[in-house]
Amino acid sequence: MKTDILIIGGGIIGVSTAYVLAKAGADVTLVEKGEISSGASYGNAGYIVPCHSNPIPAAGVLTQGLKWLLDPESPFYIRPTFSPDLLRWLWQFQKYCNAKAYWRAIPLIHDMQRESLSLFREWIAAEKIESYFRENGGLTIYKDARAFDAVCKEVEELRAYGIHFDILDTKALQALEPLIRDEVIGGIGCETDAYIDPALFVRALAEKAVQHGAHILTKTAVLGFEKNGNEIKSIKTTQGKLDVNQVLLAAGAWSTKLAKELGIDLLMQPAKGYSITLTNPSALPSRYLFLGKSKVAVTPMGEKLRYAGTLELDGYDLSINKRRLGALRKAGDTYLHKIDGEENPEIWAGLRPVSPDGLPYIGRSARVSNLVIATGHAMLGIAMGPFTAQLAAEILLQQMPSFNLSPFKPERFC
């Protein structure tokens, strides 16, 4: 079998790129080792939040992470282990845990999310996709006075970047969301943010991509690459060999392993996150809620309610840590009045791809001439996915990218 453009990865970025390319009339095939949206694009919080464009590395993050090592319920956890890849990643990560790098990244992430939000609106309207997409904003709430004071100071600085929040006291928060408990002392609100059921959206968009002419092969794992010089000529898969002209690597956290087979050292760590989704909850918030210091996202998705959070650096281990999972509901019950749901909620764990500087990898490889890479979006893969796809499609179609991609060079740590 032969295809002009082969996409590896059936998450938000791969599917969105297939959709854009198919609409442009390109010959495109997507391969996914599992089902569409079966990885990190499935059980995440579904946030599209230009107001929250903070990169993971920031001043004090590693220090706080060391303090959290002994807390099995902490939001950020690094499993103590001797891993050369993790040590190299941490060495680069600490270089970006400073104010200069932090404020340099924010406008880039903000603009990527803003452009993606516009594409979500456009695609959902054009294709009549029902995915519980809502643009009524959200609230970030705090019980800790020190944390609330710190975020209020940051809000003032963010205004210089065109990012605006409302600072709200307890009564103002409860007027907007009665589920908030009296122990919450304040919070910030942003009316321009949105949220979505990510799996519903990605799967519906995949169907639209096929209708526009894309080929999608699920349960098709990549086994290896055949090269001629610095070009990929074909890809070996569990469904046979595919001859290709160009390749997009958009396999999320698994991109590192595939890139290594091509001689590319894509410095990235898989960061495990969890979610619990309640069916028919006793109450639903009217917008998304982010539980300040606990860093737990609470998202209404139609008749379901999802609690999502944690960032756990533990390699490719997808096992469930019940205590860390329980911390999600525990946080919900301390910030919000108790919400009950049907027994046996859906439990999920997934791996998010995290670069050392908190910015994604987007661009054509310098080492493999017909390879484009699009990964490394950490917890904002959904939020930046559509615009990342547009940029990847522009590169693959030999067009001038509509965004400055120099900060996102795939081999910037090689």
N, C-alpha and C positions, 0 to 999 in steps of 0.2 A: 504494500500500500504506500502511496505517496501523498504528501500534503505540503502546501507551500509554507504554512505557519503551524507549528505544533506548540500547544500550551501544556505545560506540566502543572497540574494542580486545579482541583475543582472547588476552591473556596471563592470568596468574594472577588478577589483580584483576577484569578484565572477566568472565572465565569463572566465577569464584567468585560474583560478584554475580548473574550470570544464574542460577546454580544456586540461590542463596538466594531470589531473587525468584520463580523458577518454582515452587519448593516452597511458597511463600506464596500461589500462585495468581495471580500478576500476569501481565499480558500483556507479555512482554519479548522484544525482538529484539536480537541482538548482530551487529555488522558488524566484519569483520577484513579488512584490505587483502591479507593473505597467507593462510597457513594458521593454524590454532589452534596457539598456543605456538611460533610461528616467530621471535619476537623475543628479548628478554632473558630470557623465561621458559624458553627452550629449553636453552641450553648452560651455565648457571651452576653454581655449586658445590652447589646444593641444600640449603644450610644452613638450619636452623631453630634458632637459637642464642640463647635468652634470656640466657645467660651473657655473650655477646659483643654488647652493646648500645651500643657506642661510636659516636657520630656521626663523620662524616668530619672536620669542622672541629675542631681541637684546638690547644692551645698548641704552637707550633713547626712546625706542618704546612707552612705556606708557606715558612718558612726552609729546611726539609728539601727541599721541592719544588724550590726554586731550586738547591740543591746537586745534585739529581738530574737537572737539565736536560741536563747533559753526559754522563749515563750512559744509553745506549740500552737497558739492561736493568733500569732502576729500576722499582720497583712503582708510582710515581706520576709522571706526566709531563704537563706542560702545553706544548703546541706553541707556540713563540713566533709570535704572529700578531696583526695589528691587527684585532680584532673588537670592535665596540662592545658586543655582547651579552656576550661573555666578560669584557670589562673591567668592565662593570656587575656581573656575577656575582661576579667576584673582589673588587670593592670591598665588596660585602655579605658575602662569604665571610670576609674577614679580620676583620670585626667579631665573628665567632663563634669565632675561633681563640684562645680564652681559657678558663681553668679554670671560670669561672662559667657560661658557656654550655654547656660540655662536660658538667658535672655536672647541669645542669638538664635536658639532653636524655636522659641515660642512663635514668632511671626511666620516661620516656615510651616510649622504644623497647623497653625491657625488658617493660613491661606489654603493649605491642602484640604482641610476639613470644610471650609466655606465653599470651595469649588465642588467638592463631593456632594454637599448638601443640595446645591443647585442641580446637580445631575440626578440625585435621588428624586427630586420633584419632577424633573423632566421625564425620566424613564417611567416612573410610576404612573404619571398622567398619560403618557403616550401608549403604554402597554397595558394600562388598566390592571396593575398588579395590586392585589390586596395583601398587605403585609403588616397591618397595624402601624403604619407610618404616621407619626404624630409630631407636629411642630409647635407644641404649646410649652416648650421649655422645661426647666427643672430647678430643683433646689438642692443646695449642698448645706447640710446642717451640722451643728457642733454642740457638744456638751462641755467641751474643755475650753475654758476662757483663754488660755495661752494660745491654743491652736486657732481659735476664732480671731484673736487680736492679730496674729500673724497673717491670716488670710485677708483680713481687712486692709492691712498695709499693702499686701500684694495687689489687691484690687485697685488701689490708687495707681500703682505702677503700670498695671495692665491697660489703663485708660490711654496711655501714650501710644499703645499699639492698636487702638480702636476697639478694644474689648471692654464691654461695659456690663457690670453687675449691679443689682440692687442689694444693698446691705439691709437686712431685715432682723427685727427683734422677734422674740418668741410669739407675741400676739399676732404680728404681721404674718409670720410663718404659718401659724395655726389657722388664720383666716383663709390662707391659700390652700392649706392641707391639714384638715382636722385630725389626721392620724398621728401627727407629731406630738410627742409627749411634753409635759411641762419641764422636764429635766433639760431639754434642749434650750440653750441660752441665746442662740442666734444663728444666722446663716446668710447665704448669698443666693440670689436668684438670677437666672438668665432666661429671658423669654425667647431668644433666638435659637436655642438648641432644639434638637429633635431626638427621636428614638424610634426603633423599629424591631420587628421580630426578624432576626437576621436569617434564620434558616428558611422561613417562608419566602423572604425576598430573593435569596440566592437561588433557590430551587425554581421559583417562578421565572427569574431572569434566564436561567439555563434553558427552560422550555422555550422562551422567546428567542434565544440565540439560535436554537435548532430550527425554529420556524423561519428565521432569517437566513438559514443555510449552513450554520456551523455543525460540525460532527462532534459528538461527545461520546467518549468511550469510558464507562465506569468499570470498576474492578479490573483495572488495567495498570499494573505496576511497572515502573521503569526499571529494567534490569541492567542497562549499560548503554554506552555510547560508542559509535564508530566515527572516527575522525579522519580527515584528510588534511594534514597540516594543522592550521589553527581554525578549521571549520568542522562543525558537526555535519556528517553526511547522513547518518541514520541513527535511530534509537531502537534498542531492543526492549520489548515489553513482554508481559505475560500473554499478550494476544498476538504476538508476532512482531516483525520488524516494520518500522515506519521510516521511509526516506523523507528527508525534510530539506527545506531551504533556509528556514529560520526557526529558532526555538525561543519561547518565553519560559523562564523558570520562575514559577509562582507557587511553590509548594510549601509556603509557610516555614515552620521550624525545620521541616525536612529538607529544605533547600540547601542547607549546609552540607549534608551528606552527598547530595547529588552534585553540588558544585565541586566538591573534593575529587570526585571521579573525573572531572574535567580539568583538574589541576588548579582550581581556583580556591583560595583560602578565604571563604566567606565567614568573617568573624561574627558569630551570632550564638546566643544561648537560647534554648527552649525554656520558656517560663510557664510553669503549670498554673492554671487557674481553675477555679471550681464554680459551679452554679447549682442552685436548687430551684426548681420551677414548680410552683403550686398550681393545681387545677381547681377551679371554682373556689378561690379564696373568699373568706368571710368579708373582706374589704379590699378595695383597690385604690391606690393613690391616683390622683387626677393627672399626675405628671411624673417624670423620673425623679428619684431622690438619691442623693449620694451622702452616705453617712460618714461625714468628716474624717475624724482620726482613725476610725475603723476601716476606712477605704472600701466600703461595701456598697455596691450599686443595687438599687431596688427599681425594677422596671415593670410597669404594667404592659402586658402583651395580649390584648383582647380580653379573654376571660381567664387569663393566666397571670401569675405574678412571679417574677424571677429575681432571686438574690444571687449576685455574682461578685467575685472578688478573689483576693490573694494573688501573690506573685511569688512563686516557689521555684528556685533554681536547683533542680535535682536531676539534671540530664533528661533523658527521654523516658523516664519512669512515669507511667500514667496511672499508677495505683492510687487508690483513694485513701487519704488520711482523714479518718472520720472526725478527729478532733478539730482539724482545720476546717473541714466542711461544716461542722456544727457551729463554728464561730460565726458563720454567715447569718444563720438564724438568730443566734444569741445577740449579735449586733443589732439586728432588726428589732428584736424585742426590747432592747434598751433605749433605742431612739424613737420607736413607734409603738402605738398601742397594739396589743397582740393581734396578729392576723392568723387565723386558722385556715387550713385547706384540707382537701381530701387526703386520706392516708396514701402512703407510698408516693411521695412526690418524685419528680424526675431528677436524678442525680447525674451530673456531668463533670468531667475533667478534660481539659484540653491544653495544648501547648501553643503559646504565643511566641513568635520569633522576635527576639530583642537584640538590637545592635548596641555596641558600647556607648555611642553618643546619643541614643534616643531618636535617631532619624532613620527613615527607611533606606533601603538600597533600591534605587531605580535608575536604570540606564543600560546601555550596551556594554558588554564586557570588553575590557582592553586586551584580554588574552584569547578569547574565543570569538572570532569576528562576527559570527551569525547568531550569537547568544545575547538575549536581553534578560535582565534580572529585575524582578519586582517582588520584594519581600522585606521583612525586618520592621514591620509597623507596630510591633508590640501589642498593646491593648487597643490600638486605634485602627486595626485593619478594616473593620466595617466602616468607620468614620472617614478614612482616607481612600477606601477601595475604589469607588467609581472614578475619581480623578486620577488615581494611579493607573487605572486601566486605560483611561484616555491618553495619558502620557505614553504608556507602553505601546499602545496602538499607533500613536504618531511615530514613534521610533521604528516600529516594525514596518510601517508603510513609507519609510524614508522621508517623513515630513519633519519640519522644524518643531521641536517640542514647545508647547504653549506655556512652559514654566521653566525657570532656571534650575537645571538639574545638577549643577556642579556640587552642591552640598550632599547629594545623594549618590555619588559615584560608588558603584558596587565594590570596586577593589581599593577603596580608600584606606584600608587597614592592611593591605597586602605588603 
